[in-house]
Amino acid sequence: MSSVVALYAAPAIRRLRARNALTYGGRSGFWSDTVDSLLECWLYAQSYSAVFQPIIRGVALLALAIAVFVAVPSRDLATPQPIYSVRALTAILLLGALGTVLQHSLFDAPFLVNRTASWMLLLLLLLLVLEVEVGLSSGSRLWRAASKTCGWTAVAASVLHAALAANTSFAILQYPDADTKAMLRDLEALEAPHAGERRLHLRSSWELTPAIEFYRVTRAVKWLDPVAEGPGPSDAAFLSPKDLGSSGRLMVWRRYPITGNTLLVAPDLRGFRDPVP
């Protein structure tokens, strides 16, 4: 299996290196990049994130401390198999954290962030589950009660957080693209693209272009030309708030509430009516 992964990964890494594109990650530090990015993703950028980030950091450190304690042989713990798993997961987590720090120090590799570090979050959650199982098998009544309380608290908090943060429209790592599909539907509804063989020329902010191009190609949007970036003549523009000053003759057609991005169209575009304030 490792050989198969290497056969795929090696050419991909060479291509990225040739384009000087091996840059995904953080440069500040393991804690501020890797740990904080995982916390941001776990809390899904909710309004209560700032309050709960320190709490979750403390829980993670406590879980690792307990894991080291559990890994020490003890007659009071009667379930050996979970203990072996705790030892293995703890070693993988600690070695993984040390590995990313050493790679940055020796090879200037970026610190793991977001999805590249997501395996650490998964292992930490598994570690918490195993620690609860070990605690419930303990001969100590206090240890069993504490494990049960922590386990049910974690489950309840996770279910509540999932309900509050549930979102099927977009991912926080692709937040600028949250309104892109709605924008394309609105643009198509203007009917101008369907007039004969005419293709609509759209420009956009640089961070919005990849998603628009993805939909244009994968959904075979024949009425839309390849998207252009920066100022220039166009039938319409999809701009982030920072770029609205470069709208030129275009007029606001719709502002999108999630991202604040704005669709602007030329006044002579067929189907254009009153601008939306």
N, C-alpha and C positions, 0 to 999 in steps of 0.2 A: 504493500500500500504506500509506504514512504517513497518507493521508487517511482510509482505512478504520479504522486504529488510533485516530486522533484522534476519529472519530465515536463509537467505542465508549468510549474512555477519558474523554472530556470529561464526559458525563453521570454516569459512575461516580464520577469525582473530585468533581463537584458534590454528589452524594448523600453521599459520605463526609465532605466538608467541612461540609455542613449538620448532620451528626450529630456533628461534632467528632471524627471517627474517623480522621483522617489522622495516625496516631500510630505506625504500624509502623516500627520502626527503633531506632537507638541514639542516645544523647545524650552519651556519654562522649568519643568521638573516633574518627577514622577507623581508627587502629591497633587500639584496644581493642574497637571495635564491629565494623567491617567485616572486618578481617583475622582477628581472633580467632574471629569467628563462622564464617568460612569454614574455618578450621583445625579447629574443633570438629566441623563437619559432615563435613569430609574424613576426619578420624580416627574419626568415628562414636562419639565418647565412649567409646573403648576404654580399658582400664586403663593402657595404655602411652602414652596421649595426652600426658600432662604431660611425658614424657621426649622425645617426638619433636616437639612443637610448636616448640621453639627451632630444631631441626634443619631443619624444613620452612620456617620463616621465613627462615633463612639461605639455603636453596636457592632460595627465591623471589627474594630480593634479588640473589643471584648470577646467577640467570637474567636478571633485568632488566639487570644490569650487563653481562653478556655480550651481551645483545640490543643495547644501545647501542654496544658495541664492534663487533659484527657489522654494524650498520647503516652504519658508516663504510666507504666504498669501499676495497677492497683487492684487489690483483692475485692474492693468495694464495688467494682464495676463488673457485672456478671455476664455481659454480652460481648465476647471478643471480636466478632466480625465487624460491627460498626466501628470499634476502636481502630482496627487495622485500616479501615476506609478513612477515618479521620486523620490518621497519620499520613496516609498517601496524599489526600487532598491538601493538607497543610503544607506538606513538602512541595507539591506542585505549585501552590499559590506563592509561597515564599521564594522558591527558585525562579518562578516566572517574573515576580517583581524585581528580584535581583538581576535577572537576565536583561530586562529592558533598561535598567540603570547602567549595567556594564556595556551594553551595546551602544548606548548614547555616549558613554565616557570614552570607549575605545574606538568606535567607528563613526561617531557623530550621528547615529541613527535617531530619528525622531522618537519621542516617547509614544507608547501606544495610547490611542484615544478612541472613544466611541466604539464603533463596531469591531475595531481591531483588538480592543481590550475586553470585549463582551464575554469571552470565555472565563475571565476572572470573576465576573459577577455571577455566572452560572455556578462555578465551583464554590463560591462563598455561600450561595443559597443552599447547595447540597450539603455543605459543611454544617450550616445551621440545622438542617433537618436531622443529620446524623448525631449532632450534639444533643438534640432533644431526645432522640431515641436512646442514646447512651444514658442520659439523665433519668429517663423513665425506667431503665433497667437497674438503676442504682439501688443499693441496700439502704441508703439514707432517705428517710421520709422527706426531709427538707429539700434535698436535691431533686427528688421526684416532683414535689410540688412546684418548685421553681421552674423546672423544665416544662411541666404542663402549662403553667401560667404563661411563660414566654412563648411557647408554641402556639397557643390559642390567640395570644395578643398579636403575634406576627401574622397569623392567618387572617384575623379580622382586619388588621391594618392594611394588608395587601388587597383584600377584597374591596374595602372601601376606597382605597387609592385607585384601583383598576376601574371602579364605577365612576369616580370623579374625572379620571383622565382618559376615559374611553374615547377613541377618535378613529373613525374609519375613512376620513377624508384626506389626511396628509400625515407625514411623519415629521417630527420636530427637526431632524437633521436635514430635511428638504423643505423647511418652512417657507422660503421665498416662493416655492412652486405651488403653494396651497391653493391658489386661485387660478392656476394656468388652464386647467380643463374648462372651468367656467368661462374664462376669457375667450377661448377658442369657440365655444358654443355661441357666445354673444356675437363674436365676429362673423361667424357663419350666418347668423340670423339677420345680418345686415343686407344679405342677398346680393350685394355687389359682386362677390366672387363668382356668382352663377351666370353673370351676363356674358354670353358667348365664350370665347376662349381666354378671356382676361384672367390674369392671376394677380392676386392681391400682394402688394409689397409691404411687409411688416418689419419694423425695427423694434429693438427691445434693449433693456438694460443687460449688461453682460452676464449677470448672475441668473437671469431668466431665460437666456437663449438656449442653453442645453435642453431644458425640459420641453420648450416649444418645438425644437428640432426633433426631439425624440417622438413626440406625438405626430409631428408632420410626416415623419418617415414611417413609423410603425403603423399609423392609421391611414396611410396613403392619402393625405390631405392634398388633393390635386389643385385646389384653388389657391394655395399659398406658396409663394416663392420662398427659397431659403432665407432664413431670418438674418437681418443685418444688425450690427451693433453700432452704436454711436450716432451722431447727428447725420442728417442727409434727407433727401426727398423720399417720401413714403406715403402710402395710403392710410396707414394706421401705425400706432406705437403702443407698446405695452411696457410701462416704465415703473420702476420702483420710486418711492417718494423722493429719494435723493436726486433723481434725474429729471424731475418734472420741469425744471427750469429750461430744459432744452427741447421743449415741445414744438417750437416754431409755429407754423400756421395751423397745426392740428388743434382740435377742440376736445375737451373732456366728454367722453361718452359714458363711462361708468367707473366708479371707484369701488374697489373690492374690500370688504370689511375685515377679512382675516389678516391680510398682509399690508393693506394700505396701497397696494399696487393700483395703477390707473391705466385704463384703456382709452386712448385718444384716437380720433379718426378725422380724416379730411372733411371739411364741410360739403364738398361736392361728391362725396362717396354715396352711391345710390343706396337708398334705404336709411340714410342718416336723417334723423328728425331732431327733436329738441334735446340738447345736452342734459344729462342727469346731474343735478347738483351734488 
